[in-house]
């Protein structure tokens, strides 16, 4: 269990549109890409194309790092991603639609994957928790 996040971090997690997702390629090199996300109750939710490099990477190694875009106030998390291929949680689908002007994270069906990343460890402002 992690300690509660500072209120300004909670606000950023609710409001910011992009997070940088780092996955590990089969050769061990990093792959970093900006993605849309929803954060709720210690879990990052990320929708992506089922054929993307990040999904192929996660099938081989589910470890990830996530970082919000502001380098002056770093918010970085680590976790292990779980892939969902259909039957996305309704609350998560609704949260994406609300945050991203009606975007349907599950459409077109079968072509999207939902990543569920419970936070294993937070790195905030350069300090590991």
C-alpha positions, -999 to +999 in steps of 0.1 A: +000+000+000+013+034-009+008+066+012-018+091+000-008+113-028-004+151-023-035+170-035-017+187-063-006+153-077-042+140-075-053+171-094-027+166-121-037+129-125-073+139-130-066+168-154-035+161-175-042+145-208-010+126-215+014+104-196+046+089-210+045+051-210+078+032-210+077-005-219+106-029-225+114-043-259+124-080-263+161-069-267+158-051-233+158-016-248+131+009-237+102+021-258+086+054-247+054+069-260+028+094-249-006+080-242-041+090-230-049+077-196-074+077-167-062+073-132-085+060-104-079+043-070-042+036-075-046+023-111-036+038-144-059+028-173-045+032-208-063+025-241-042+015-272-042-003-305-040-040-301-013-042-327+009-015-312+046-019-303+037-012-266+012-042-266+038-065-282+063-054-256+039-060-227+032-095-239+068-103-234+075-082-203+046-064-184+068-040-164+062-003-171+071+031-159+048+061-163+057+098-161+036+129-164+049+155-189+061+183-165+098+178-159+098+206-133+074+187-111+080+150-118+054+124-111+067+090-120+052+056-112+062+020-117+039-010-121+031-042-139+005-040-168-024-063-172-039-065-207-077-065-212-090-076-246-127-068-244-152-065-216-136-032-204-150-020-171-179+003-177-167+029-152-133+031-170-150+034-204-172+062-190-142+079-174-123+080-208-154+094-225-157+121-199-120+131-200-115+129-238-147+145-252-167+113-258-138+091-270-148+054-268-117+035-255-132+002-267-140+011-303-136-004-327-142-036-307-114-061-309-089-036-322-083-019-288-066-031-257-070-016-222-040-016-200-045-018-163-015-007-143-017-008-105+010+014-090+037-007-074+059+023-065+057+061-068+087+083-076+076+119-068+099+149-072+129+125-074+121+108-041+112+071-041+084+060-018 
